[in-house]
């Protein structure tokens, strides 16, 4: 999708970089994950960090399929128009608003999107009704679907249940619910935006149409990108130190990079000490293990205890405003299932 790279950069800036500097400016420590919390299923993200900016956005290559309109609340009252924005967010400055800013290719779209991201619920971008390009069509989009229905559908697809959700008891359903969220890159206690993102991805995947779902919450402080493909893409900020910092330096040298200043969000990172840790942007591409793929389930209970995601590849990225190569870096290598 032609808008993927630009939207990803903008949403990374909003959800991760801007949030990081909000923590710093308020004198608050940034909640970097530890290496044992790298996979989303292993983190206990119970605390909401109010300095973290949130995102929930659906990008559809085309228009929302008609059968899904019962799940996505799209009304004339939440179309992206000056009147609706004024009604839903009367404190937003709309003095420079133009209808053309809704087009993703318009120079004014970035500023409009930044304003809309602060609103609750989701933003939908899709093909305009006139067929003249992608637009921000709806804001304050609610997604309506029963969690039990979504879990049952995935459980049947992967072979964990035969027909009924509760055919194997409540404890089994509770375990399957946690794995449902892990399947989409979230912790077992996911709710709110992440629950909506998982369900939207499941619904949109059933149609032969390309799409992207962007989501960032205040618990895990990472941006997750889901689409019709087999991978889960996540971005987060890390600050490895000690031996991990040394391994990163070795990975940079192997990639032909000696000066790391392009990768440090703050401070110096040139040829300093191995213990001189600095924050940097990290990308994970996660693939689903055999336990999370369709197949015959001879040991369903055992497969529910196995990891459903593993790291396919990972890299440290340069600061968003710089054109520098990424540095492949596994922190750490994770075992095969």
N, C-alpha and C positions, 0 to 999 in steps of 0.2 A: 504494500500500500504506500503510495507516494507520500502520505502525510505521516507515516510512522516515525521516521527519524526526527523530524522537526517537533512533533508532538512529544515524543519521548524526551528530547532535550528540554523542552519547556516544562514538562511535568516533573522532570528530575530537579530542575532549578527551583520549582515551587515547593515540592514535597521534601526534598533532602537538603539542598544547599541553603535555601532561604531559612529553613527550619534550624539548620546547624548554627547559622549566625544569629538567629533569635536566641538560642540557648546561650551562646557566647556573650551576646550583648547584655543579657539579663544575669550574667554571672552564674549560670546553671551548668552543671556537668552534663555533657552529652551522653546519652545512654548507648554507648557502643556495645555491640554484642560480643560475647566471648566466643572462642572457637567451638566450644561445645554447644553453642546456641545457633550455629550457622544454618543448619537445616531448620526450616520453620516448625517441623513437628517436634523438635527437641527443645524449643524455647517455651518459657512460661510467661507469655505476654499478658499479664493481668493488669498492669499499671498503664493508665492513659497519660501521655505526656502532652500537656496543653500547649507547649511551644511547637509541637509538630503540626505542620500543615497537612490537611487531608485532601484526598482525591478520589473521586469515583466518576469515571467517564467511559462511555460506550462509543466506539467508532465502528460504523457499519459501511462496508463497501457496497453501496446500493441503498436500499431502504429497508426498514424493519419488515421482516416477513409478516404477512397478514395473520397467520395463525398465532403469532406471538403477541399481537396487540392486546390480548386479554391479560397478559402478564406485565407488560410495560405500560405504565400509566402515562399516555400521551393525550393531552387535551389541548383545546385552544387556549385554555387558561395558563398553560405552562410552556407555550411556545416562546422562543427567544424573541421578544419584541420590546420596544421601549416601554410600552404601557405595562406589560407583565412584570418586567424587571422592577419598575417603579413600585408596583403593588407588592411584590414579594420581598423586595429589598430596598425600602424607601431611603436608606442612608447611603446607597451607592451614588457616586457622582456620575451622572449620565449626560453631562453638558456637551460632551463631544461624541455622543452615540450616533452612529449612522447604521442604517439597515445593512449596508454593504459589509460592515464589520463582521457580520455573521458568517461570511464566506471564509473558509479556512485559508484560502490563498490571498485574502485581502491583508494589507499591512496592518490594519487596525484590529485584526482578529486576536492577535496575541494579548493585547491589552484588555480586550473584552473578556477573553477566556480567564485571565488572571482574576478579574473581578467576579466572574461567575463561580469560580472554584471555591470561593468562600461560602457559597450557599449550601444548604443541606441537600442530601440526596444526590442524584446523578445528573450529569450532562450528557446529552445524546447528540452525536454528529452523524449525519447521513447525507445521502444525495438529496439535493433540493428537488421540490416537486416540478420545477421547470427544467430539470436536467442540466443545469449550468454549473455544476460542481458541488463539492461537499460544503455543508453548512452546519453551524451550531443550530440545530432545529428546536431542541427542547431542553429545559432546565428543570430542576426540582422533580426529576423523574423517579417515581417509586416503582419498585419491582415487587409484584405480588405473586407468591407461590408458597405452598406449604413445604416446610423443610422435610417432613416425612415423605412427601411425594418425590422430592429430589433425591433423597437417600435411597428410597426403594428403587428408583429408576437406575441409579448407578449400581446398587447392589445386584440387581438382576443382570445388568449389562456385564458385570465382571464375574458373575457366577457365585456370589456370596449368599444370595437367597434365591428361592425358586419362584415364588409368587407373592406371598404376603410378607410385609415388612417385619411383623412380630412373630413369624412362624418359628423362630428359634429363641424367643424370649426377650425381655427388656434389656438385660445386660448385653446381649449380643447386638441389639440395635444401638445401644449407647456407644459401644466400641466401633460399630460401623459408622456412626455419625462423626466420631473423631477422625476416622480415616477418610470420610467424604471431604472434610475440610483440608486434610493433608493432601489429598489428590490434587487440589487446586492451589497448593502452596501455602496453606495457612495452618496455624496451630489448632489443636482440637477444640479450644474454647472460642473459636472465631464467631463473630456476630456482626450485626450492623452492616457496614459497607462491604466487609469481606464476604459475609453470607450472600449479600445481593450480587457481588461479583462472581461468586461460584455458581450461583443459580443462573445468572445471565449467560455465563460461558457454557453451561450445560445446555441451556435452551438454544442458544445461537449455533452451537456445534451440530445440532440435529438438522441444520439447513445448509445447503450447498452454497454458502456465501462467506466471503472473507469478513473478518471482524477483529476488533481488538478491545479488550477490557483493561483499563488502567485503574488501579486501586492502591491507596496508601492510607493507613490508619494511624492512630496515635498510640498504639500498643507496641508494635514491632519496629516502627520507624524505618520502613522499607517500602519501595515502590514495586508492585507486582504487575506484570503484563501477561495477560492470557489471550490466546487466539485459537484458531481452528487447528493449529499444529500440535505435535506431541510434546512440546517442551513448555516448561514454566520459566519465565524470565523474571529475575528479581534484581533490584539494585538496593544497596545499602552503604552506609559509611562504616569503615573499619579503621582500627588503629593498632595493628599488630606490633608487638614489641618482643624483646628477647630473641630467642632462636627463630621465631616466625619472621621477625624483622630482618634477620640475617638471610633467611631463605628467600625473602622477597628481593633483597639486594642481589642475590645470586640469580634469581629469575630475571631481573632487569638486565643484568650483564649478559645473560644468555640471549636476551632479546636485542642486544646491541645498544642498550641505554645505560649511560653512566650518571647523567645528571637527572635526578628525580624531582627537581623543583617544579616541573610541569604537572606533577601528580599530587603535590601537597596542597591541601585546602588552606592551611595556615602555616606560618613559620618557614624555617629553612630545612631543606632536605637534600642538600647537595652531597658533599662527601663527608658528612658528619659521622658521629659515632654510630655503631650498630644498634645502640640502645636508644637512639634519638627517634622515638616513635612519632609519627605524624598522621593526621586523619586523611583518608583518601577514599575515592569512590570505587566501589567494588560491584562487579556484575556476576551473577550466578545464572547459569542455565541448568535447570534441573530436568532430569528425565524420570519417567515412571518405571519402577521396577516390575519384575514379573508378577508380583503380588497385586499390582495395580493395573494389570492388563487382562483382557478377557481370556478365559481358558477354563479347562476342567479343574474343579476345586475338590481334590481328595482330602485336603486338610484345611478346611476353611478357617477354623479357629486359629490354627498356627499361622496362616497367612495374614490374619488380622494383627498379629503381633510383630510382623516383619515391617521394615521401612518400606514406604510406598514411593519415596523419592530418593534420588541420589544425584550428586553433582556430575553433570556431563562435562562442562568446562566452566572455567572461572577466570576473570581477568580484572586487573586494576586499570581504571580508565583515567585519562588526563582530565584536568579541569574543563568544564563544559565549553569555555570560551576559547580553548586551545585546540589546534589540529596536531595532535601527537599520537603515536601508535599506542595501542593498548598493550599491557604487559600480562601475559598468561601467568596466573598464580593460583595454585590450589592451597587453601588454608583450612584444613589440611586435605590431603588425599583421603577420600572416604572408601571403605572396603566395599567390594561387590556384595550383592545379596546372595 
